[in-house]
């Protein structure tokens, strides 16, 4: 049987187990102090461990220093034109590495994820992605038109006759010209007498560079399909340029298969400006190659007096006055004998503007050229400047009619109001840099001439008094009366100071 404790033993046990509140507080305080000492010791131990890990990672990074240096060399070699400065990749690796290592990891963070971030592979991965993005940005020269512009003018950016490149290659309504490209290829082979292997070997090494020209990947095209497309399009473009310069008769019978090709050539070159085919730029070996058909046309339209504004120069005033307003300040408009419609000059009150032929496709051509100038890195905005200048000159149908009478504008649209609306709506959603405005000096001189006090008063006189015939008669009569009064006053003064002698009569 279990022995029960006596009453004395039970009382002693209760006395030893029960303590006073003050004793319990002292015990709890001592436990907290001991816990803090233990936490400090653990933190100190973790600090030593972290320092050792940092040293080991530093040693490991020094062992693998060749890998980030190779990535850095690759990044430096892939310097892109829009970037004026490329940061040293070694410095980038050093900064990112030190930042990642020195960050304190929260207690709730997964240690495995922290080890991945602190590893050298994380920094190398960032460098590779940066290298890839910069390389792609520098190689793109053919861009897809933004959806905002396509919604406003859906027909302006869609080919209607022939497709060049992969964007619209499989459109059913363009397949007729795809067959004609094969006829052109056969004509080129017969004329040059080179085998097809010769052209294949010349184009095949350019496949990847050509793919990189597009901002959109075309993985559905195999190497053979893409090279075939390059060969057909290249021969077609060369023959098209040959047609534009020499005519159809000099390019063989294959071009007489369809009249639309002739219309395309004339529309793409001559209808924009008579004689533009003769102004196609000649390529030089030391000159930057053209990476787009629009770039070739744009450079052909560049004025002979074009200059790049200096960054130190003050931005020229781009606000323009209309033709009607400028005529009121004695500005004379004259047709300039030039084959480049962007070659505009202003001197001694005379504004010389080359002729411009406007037709149904003018809007599409201008929009494509302006979009190319917006998205191609380092491209000047010559065409955008010209459109902005003409937009300022033309505010109404009356302005168009005056330029038409002067031979500056020739159009086949419905009315002068349609031409005015064409220029007033071309620059929607187009960003325009006023510091890169080749017509800035012309605009500045025109505004200076307009703001001249004498010219402004003359404009008020013309608009207020010379429009109404009765006001002209009243102004003439008043001027004649003032002249008679002035003459009478002069004779009176002369008679007073120099009286006639009596014997002189």
C-alpha positions as CSV (number, residue, x, y, z in Angstrom):
1,X,0.0,0.0,0.0
2,X,1.1,3.6,-0.8
3,X,2.2,5.5,2.2
4,X,0.3,8.8,2.6
5,X,2.3,11.9,3.7
6,X,1.8,13.2,7.1
7,X,0.3,16.6,7.8
8,X,3.7,18.1,8.7
9,X,5.3,16.9,5.5
10,X,2.3,18.3,3.4
11,X,2.6,21.7,5.0
12,X,6.4,21.8,4.3
13,X,5.9,20.9,0.7
14,X,3.4,23.6,0.1
15,X,5.7,26.2,1.7
16,X,8.6,25.3,-0.6
17,X,6.5,25.2,-3.8
18,X,4.5,28.4,-3.2
19,X,6.5,31.6,-3.5
20,X,5.8,35.2,-3.0
21,X,4.9,37.4,-6.0
22,X,8.1,39.4,-5.5
23,X,10.1,36.2,-5.7
24,X,8.3,35.2,-8.9
25,X,9.1,38.7,-10.5
26,X,12.7,38.3,-9.6
27,X,12.9,34.9,-11.1
28,X,11.2,36.1,-14.4
29,X,13.6,39.1,-14.6
30,X,16.6,36.9,-14.2
31,X,15.2,34.6,-17.0
32,X,14.8,37.6,-19.4
33,X,18.4,38.8,-18.7
34,X,19.7,35.3,-19.3
35,X,17.7,35.1,-22.5
36,X,19.1,38.4,-23.8
37,X,22.6,37.3,-23.0
38,X,21.9,34.1,-24.9
39,X,20.5,36.0,-27.9
40,X,23.5,38.3,-28.0
41,X,25.8,35.3,-28.1
42,X,23.7,33.7,-30.9
43,X,23.8,37.0,-32.9
44,X,27.5,37.3,-32.4
45,X,27.9,33.7,-33.6
46,X,25.7,34.4,-36.7
47,X,27.8,37.4,-37.5
48,X,31.0,35.4,-37.5
49,X,29.3,32.8,-39.6
50,X,28.0,35.4,-42.1
51,X,31.5,37.0,-42.3
52,X,33.0,33.6,-43.0
53,X,30.3,32.9,-45.7
54,X,31.0,36.3,-47.3
55,X,34.7,35.5,-47.4
56,X,34.0,32.1,-48.9
57,X,31.7,33.6,-51.5
58,X,34.2,36.3,-52.3
59,X,36.9,33.6,-52.9
60,X,34.4,31.7,-55.0
61,X,33.6,34.8,-57.1
62,X,37.3,35.4,-57.6
63,X,37.6,31.8,-58.9
64,X,34.8,32.3,-61.3
65,X,35.6,35.8,-62.3
66,X,36.1,34.8,-65.9
67,X,32.4,34.2,-66.4
68,X,31.1,37.7,-65.6
69,X,34.1,39.2,-67.4
70,X,33.1,37.3,-70.6
71,X,29.5,38.6,-70.2
72,X,30.9,42.1,-69.7
73,X,33.0,41.9,-72.8
74,X,30.0,40.8,-74.8
75,X,27.9,43.7,-73.4
76,X,30.6,46.2,-74.3
77,X,30.9,44.8,-77.8
78,X,27.2,45.0,-78.3
79,X,27.1,48.8,-77.8
80,X,23.9,50.2,-79.2
81,X,23.7,53.4,-81.2
82,X,21.0,55.2,-79.1
83,X,23.1,54.7,-75.9
84,X,25.8,57.3,-75.5
85,X,27.4,55.4,-72.6
86,X,27.7,51.8,-71.6
87,X,28.4,51.0,-68.0
88,X,31.3,48.7,-67.3
89,X,29.8,45.2,-66.6
90,X,32.6,44.4,-64.1
91,X,31.5,47.4,-62.1
92,X,27.9,46.4,-62.4
93,X,28.6,42.9,-61.2
94,X,30.6,44.3,-58.3
95,X,27.9,46.8,-57.2
96,X,25.1,44.2,-57.5
97,X,27.1,41.5,-55.8
98,X,28.0,43.8,-52.8
99,X,24.4,45.0,-52.5
100,X,23.0,41.5,-52.5
101,X,25.6,40.1,-50.0
102,X,25.2,43.0,-47.6
103,X,21.4,42.8,-47.4
104,X,20.1,41.3,-44.1
105,X,17.6,38.5,-44.8
106,X,14.3,38.7,-42.9
107,X,13.6,35.9,-40.5
108,X,10.4,34.9,-42.5
109,X,12.3,34.7,-45.8
110,X,13.0,31.3,-47.3
111,X,16.7,30.6,-46.8
112,X,16.9,28.6,-50.1
113,X,15.6,31.6,-52.1
114,X,18.1,33.9,-50.4
115,X,21.0,31.6,-51.3
116,X,19.8,31.8,-55.0
117,X,19.8,35.6,-54.9
118,X,23.2,35.8,-53.3
119,X,24.8,33.4,-55.8
120,X,26.9,34.7,-58.7
121,X,24.6,33.0,-61.1
122,X,21.9,35.5,-60.2
123,X,24.0,38.5,-61.2
124,X,25.2,36.8,-64.4
125,X,21.6,36.1,-65.3
126,X,20.7,39.8,-65.0
127,X,23.7,40.7,-67.1
128,X,22.7,38.2,-69.8
129,X,19.2,39.6,-69.9
130,X,20.5,43.1,-70.1
131,X,22.8,42.2,-72.9
132,X,20.0,40.5,-74.8
133,X,17.7,43.5,-74.5
134,X,20.3,46.0,-75.6
135,X,21.4,43.9,-78.5
136,X,17.8,43.5,-79.8
137,X,17.1,47.2,-79.4
138,X,20.1,48.2,-81.4
139,X,19.4,45.7,-84.2
140,X,15.7,46.6,-84.9
141,X,15.1,48.7,-87.9
142,X,11.7,47.4,-89.0
143,X,8.9,48.0,-86.5
144,X,5.2,47.1,-86.3
145,X,3.0,50.2,-86.4
146,X,1.4,50.9,-83.0
147,X,-2.2,49.9,-82.6
148,X,-3.3,53.5,-81.8
149,X,-2.1,54.7,-85.3
150,X,-3.5,51.6,-87.1
151,X,-6.9,52.2,-85.6
152,X,-7.0,55.8,-86.9
153,X,-5.8,55.0,-90.4
154,X,-6.1,51.2,-90.9
155,X,-5.5,51.4,-94.7
156,X,-2.4,53.6,-94.5
157,X,-0.2,50.8,-93.2
158,X,-1.4,47.8,-95.1
159,X,0.1,46.9,-98.5
160,X,-2.4,46.9,-101.3
161,X,-0.3,45.5,-104.2
162,X,2.8,43.7,-102.9
163,X,4.2,42.5,-99.6
164,X,7.9,42.9,-98.7
165,X,9.0,41.0,-95.7
166,X,7.2,38.5,-93.4
167,X,4.5,40.7,-91.9
168,X,1.9,40.4,-94.7
169,X,3.5,37.6,-96.7
170,X,0.6,35.1,-96.4
171,X,-2.2,37.5,-97.1
172,X,-4.4,36.0,-99.8
173,X,-5.1,39.2,-101.7
174,X,-1.3,39.6,-102.3
175,X,-0.6,36.1,-103.6
176,X,-0.8,37.3,-107.2
177,X,2.3,39.4,-106.7
178,X,4.1,36.5,-104.9
179,X,3.8,34.5,-108.2
180,X,5.1,37.5,-110.1
181,X,8.2,37.6,-107.8
182,X,9.2,34.2,-109.2
183,X,9.0,35.6,-112.7
184,X,11.2,38.4,-111.7
185,X,13.7,36.0,-110.1
186,X,13.8,34.0,-113.4
187,X,14.5,37.2,-115.3
188,X,17.3,38.1,-113.0
189,X,18.9,34.7,-113.3
190,X,18.7,34.8,-117.1
191,X,20.1,38.3,-117.2
192,X,23.0,37.8,-114.8
193,X,23.7,34.2,-115.8
194,X,24.6,33.3,-112.2
195,X,23.2,30.0,-110.8
196,X,20.8,30.0,-107.9
197,X,23.4,28.6,-105.6
198,X,25.4,31.9,-106.0
199,X,22.6,33.9,-104.6
200,X,21.8,31.4,-101.9
201,X,25.3,31.4,-100.6
202,X,25.3,35.2,-100.5
203,X,22.0,35.5,-98.6
204,X,22.3,32.6,-96.2
205,X,24.9,34.3,-93.9
206,X,22.6,37.3,-93.6
207,X,19.6,35.4,-92.3
208,X,20.1,36.0,-88.5
209,X,20.9,39.7,-89.1
210,X,17.8,40.1,-91.2
211,X,15.7,38.4,-88.5
212,X,17.1,40.7,-85.9
213,X,16.0,43.7,-87.9
214,X,12.4,43.0,-87.0
215,X,11.0,43.8,-83.5
216,X,8.8,40.7,-83.8
217,X,10.1,37.1,-83.9
218,X,8.9,35.0,-86.8
219,X,9.6,31.5,-85.5
220,X,7.0,30.0,-87.9
221,X,9.5,30.7,-90.8
222,X,12.1,28.0,-91.2
223,X,15.6,28.9,-92.4
224,X,14.8,27.7,-96.0
225,X,11.5,29.7,-96.0
226,X,13.1,32.8,-94.7
227,X,16.0,32.7,-97.1
228,X,13.6,32.1,-100.0
229,X,11.6,35.1,-98.9
230,X,14.8,37.3,-98.8
231,X,15.9,36.1,-102.3
232,X,12.5,36.8,-103.9
233,X,12.0,40.2,-102.2
234,X,15.6,41.3,-102.9
235,X,15.3,40.6,-106.6
236,X,11.9,42.2,-106.8
237,X,13.1,45.4,-105.1
238,X,16.2,45.7,-107.3
239,X,14.0,45.3,-110.4
240,X,11.5,47.8,-109.1
241,X,14.2,50.4,-108.7
242,X,15.4,49.5,-112.2
243,X,11.9,50.1,-113.5
244,X,11.6,53.5,-111.7
245,X,14.9,54.7,-113.2
246,X,15.1,53.2,-116.6
247,X,11.5,52.3,-117.4
248,X,9.8,49.0,-118.2
249,X,11.3,48.5,-121.6
250,X,14.8,48.2,-120.2
251,X,13.8,45.5,-117.7
252,X,12.6,42.7,-119.8
253,X,9.2,41.3,-120.7
254,X,8.4,40.0,-117.2
255,X,7.4,43.5,-116.1
256,X,4.7,43.7,-118.8
257,X,2.8,40.9,-117.0
258,X,0.7,43.3,-115.0
259,X,0.1,47.0,-115.2
260,X,-0.1,47.3,-111.4
261,X,3.6,47.0,-111.1
262,X,4.1,50.0,-113.4
263,X,1.6,52.0,-111.3
264,X,3.3,50.9,-108.1
265,X,6.7,52.1,-109.3
266,X,5.4,55.4,-110.5
267,X,3.2,55.9,-107.4
268,X,6.0,55.0,-105.0
269,X,8.5,57.3,-106.6
270,X,7.4,59.8,-109.3
271,X,3.9,60.7,-108.1
272,X,5.3,61.9,-104.7
273,X,7.6,64.3,-106.5
274,X,8.3,64.5,-110.3
275,X,11.9,63.4,-110.9
276,X,12.4,61.7,-107.5
277,X,13.7,58.5,-109.2
278,X,16.7,60.5,-110.5
279,X,17.4,61.6,-106.9
280,X,17.8,58.1,-105.4
281,X,20.9,58.3,-103.3
282,X,24.0,56.5,-104.4
283,X,25.5,54.1,-101.8
284,X,29.0,54.6,-100.7
285,X,31.1,52.0,-98.9
286,X,32.0,54.3,-96.0
287,X,28.4,55.4,-95.5
288,X,25.9,53.9,-93.0
289,X,23.7,51.4,-94.9
290,X,20.0,51.9,-95.3
291,X,18.1,49.4,-93.3
292,X,14.7,50.1,-94.6
293,X,13.0,51.0,-98.0
294,X,11.5,54.1,-96.3
295,X,15.0,55.2,-95.3
296,X,16.0,55.2,-98.9
297,X,13.0,57.3,-99.9
298,X,13.4,59.6,-96.9
299,X,17.0,60.4,-97.7
300,X,16.2,61.0,-101.3
301,X,13.8,63.8,-100.1
302,X,16.3,65.4,-97.8
303,X,17.0,69.0,-98.8
304,X,20.4,70.0,-100.0
305,X,20.7,72.7,-97.4
306,X,19.8,70.3,-94.5
307,X,21.7,70.8,-91.2
308,X,21.6,69.2,-87.8
309,X,20.8,71.8,-85.1
310,X,23.4,72.1,-82.4
311,X,22.3,71.1,-78.9
312,X,23.6,74.4,-77.6
313,X,21.4,76.4,-79.8
314,X,18.1,77.8,-78.6
315,X,15.1,75.9,-79.9
316,X,13.6,77.7,-82.9
317,X,10.1,78.9,-82.7
318,X,7.9,76.3,-84.5
319,X,4.5,78.2,-84.3
320,X,3.6,79.1,-87.9
321,X,1.3,81.7,-89.3
322,X,-1.0,80.8,-92.2
323,X,-0.6,81.7,-95.8
324,X,-3.3,84.4,-95.5
325,X,-1.7,86.0,-92.5
326,X,1.8,86.0,-94.0
327,X,0.5,87.5,-97.3
328,X,-0.8,90.4,-95.2
329,X,2.7,91.2,-94.0
330,X,4.1,91.4,-97.6
331,X,5.5,87.8,-97.7
332,X,5.8,86.7,-101.3
333,X,5.2,83.0,-102.1
334,X,7.1,81.6,-105.1
335,X,7.5,78.2,-106.6
336,X,11.0,76.9,-106.3
337,X,12.6,75.0,-109.1
338,X,13.7,71.9,-107.1
339,X,13.0,68.2,-107.2
340,X,13.0,67.9,-103.4
341,X,9.8,69.2,-101.9
342,X,11.5,69.7,-98.5
343,X,14.0,72.2,-99.9
344,X,12.3,75.4,-98.5
345,X,14.0,78.8,-98.2
346,X,13.0,82.2,-97.0
347,X,15.1,85.4,-97.8
348,X,14.2,89.1,-98.0
349,X,10.5,88.5,-97.6
350,X,10.3,85.8,-100.3
351,X,9.3,82.2,-99.3
352,X,10.3,79.7,-101.9
353,X,8.6,76.3,-101.8
354,X,9.1,73.4,-104.3
355,X,6.0,71.9,-105.9
356,X,4.2,69.0,-104.2
357,X,1.9,66.6,-106.0
358,X,-0.9,65.3,-103.7
359,X,-2.9,62.2,-104.6
360,X,-4.8,59.4,-102.8
361,X,-1.6,57.7,-101.6
362,X,0.1,60.8,-100.3
363,X,-1.3,60.4,-96.8
364,X,-0.2,56.8,-96.5
365,X,3.4,57.7,-97.7
366,X,3.7,60.6,-95.3
367,X,2.4,58.5,-92.3
368,X,4.7,55.6,-93.0
369,X,7.7,58.0,-93.3
370,X,6.8,59.8,-90.1
371,X,6.3,56.6,-88.1
372,X,9.7,55.3,-89.3
373,X,11.3,58.6,-88.1
374,X,9.7,58.2,-84.7
375,X,10.8,54.6,-84.1
376,X,14.2,54.2,-85.8
377,X,17.0,55.1,-83.3
378,X,19.0,58.1,-84.3
379,X,16.8,59.1,-87.2
380,X,16.2,62.8,-88.0
381,X,12.6,64.0,-88.5
382,X,12.9,65.7,-91.9
383,X,9.5,64.6,-93.2
384,X,7.8,65.3,-89.8
385,X,9.3,68.8,-89.9
386,X,8.0,69.4,-93.4
387,X,4.5,68.2,-92.5
388,X,4.5,70.4,-89.4
389,X,5.6,73.4,-91.5
390,X,2.9,72.9,-94.1
391,X,0.3,72.3,-91.4
392,X,1.1,75.7,-90.0
393,X,0.9,77.4,-93.4
394,X,-2.4,75.7,-94.4
395,X,-5.4,76.5,-92.1
396,X,-8.2,76.7,-94.6
397,X,-9.2,76.0,-98.2
398,X,-8.3,79.6,-99.1
399,X,-4.6,78.9,-98.2
400,X,-4.6,75.8,-100.4
401,X,-6.2,77.7,-103.3
402,X,-3.5,80.4,-103.2
403,X,-0.7,77.8,-103.2
404,X,-2.4,76.0,-106.0
405,X,-2.5,79.2,-108.1
406,X,1.2,79.7,-107.4
407,X,2.0,76.2,-108.6
408,X,3.3,75.1,-105.2
409,X,0.5,72.5,-104.7
410,X,-1.0,70.3,-107.3
411,X,-3.6,67.9,-106.1
412,X,-6.2,65.4,-107.5
413,X,-8.4,65.3,-104.4
414,X,-12.0,66.3,-104.3
415,X,-11.6,69.9,-103.1
416,X,-9.2,72.3,-101.5
417,X,-10.9,71.6,-98.1
418,X,-9.8,68.0,-98.4
419,X,-6.1,69.1,-98.9
420,X,-6.4,71.3,-95.8
421,X,-7.8,68.5,-93.7
422,X,-5.1,66.2,-94.9
423,X,-2.3,68.4,-93.5
424,X,-4.2,69.4,-90.4
425,X,-4.7,65.7,-89.4
426,X,-1.4,64.1,-90.4
427,X,0.4,64.7,-87.1
428,X,-2.1,63.0,-84.8
429,X,-0.3,60.9,-82.1
430,X,3.1,61.8,-83.7
431,X,5.7,63.1,-81.3
432,X,7.6,66.0,-82.6
433,X,11.0,67.2,-81.2
434,X,11.3,71.0,-81.7
435,X,15.1,70.8,-81.2
436,X,15.4,68.6,-84.3
437,X,13.6,70.9,-86.7
438,X,15.5,71.5,-90.0
439,X,13.0,74.2,-91.0
440,X,13.5,76.0,-87.6
441,X,15.5,78.9,-89.1
442,X,12.9,79.4,-91.8
443,X,10.1,79.4,-89.2
444,X,12.1,81.8,-87.0
445,X,12.7,84.3,-89.8
446,X,9.1,84.2,-90.9
447,X,7.9,84.9,-87.4
448,X,10.4,87.7,-87.0
449,X,9.2,89.2,-90.3
450,X,5.6,88.9,-89.2
451,X,6.2,90.5,-85.8
452,X,8.0,93.5,-87.4
453,X,6.0,96.7,-86.4
454,X,6.0,98.2,-89.9
455,X,4.8,94.9,-91.5
456,X,2.1,94.5,-88.9
457,X,0.7,98.0,-89.5
458,X,0.8,97.3,-93.2
459,X,-1.1,94.1,-92.7
460,X,-3.8,96.0,-90.6
461,X,-4.1,98.6,-93.4
462,X,-4.6,95.9,-96.1
463,X,-7.1,93.9,-94.1
464,X,-9.1,96.9,-92.7
465,X,-9.1,99.4,-95.6
466,X,-8.0,97.8,-98.9
467,X,-10.6,95.0,-99.1
468,X,-13.7,97.3,-99.6
469,X,-13.6,99.5,-102.7
470,X,-15.5,102.3,-101.0
471,X,-13.0,102.3,-98.2
472,X,-10.2,102.5,-100.7
473,X,-11.9,105.6,-102.3
474,X,-12.4,107.2,-98.9
475,X,-8.8,106.5,-98.0
476,X,-7.6,108.0,-101.3
477,X,-9.7,111.1,-100.8
478,X,-8.6,111.6,-97.3
479,X,-5.0,111.2,-98.3
480,X,-5.4,113.7,-101.1
481,X,-7.0,116.2,-98.7
482,X,-4.2,115.8,-96.3
483,X,-1.7,116.4,-99.1
484,X,-3.5,119.7,-100.1
485,X,-3.6,120.8,-96.5
486,X,0.1,120.1,-96.1
487,X,1.0,121.9,-99.3
488,X,-1.0,125.0,-98.3
489,X,0.7,125.1,-95.0
490,X,4.1,124.9,-96.5
491,X,3.4,127.7,-99.0
492,X,2.1,129.9,-96.1
493,X,5.2,129.4,-94.1
494,X,7.5,130.1,-97.1
495,X,5.5,133.3,-97.9
496,X,5.9,134.6,-94.3
497,X,9.7,134.1,-94.1
498,X,10.4,135.1,-97.7
499,X,7.9,137.8,-98.7
500,X,7.9,139.0,-102.4
501,X,9.2,142.5,-103.1
502,X,6.9,145.1,-104.7
503,X,9.1,145.5,-107.8
504,X,9.2,141.9,-108.5
505,X,5.9,141.9,-110.1
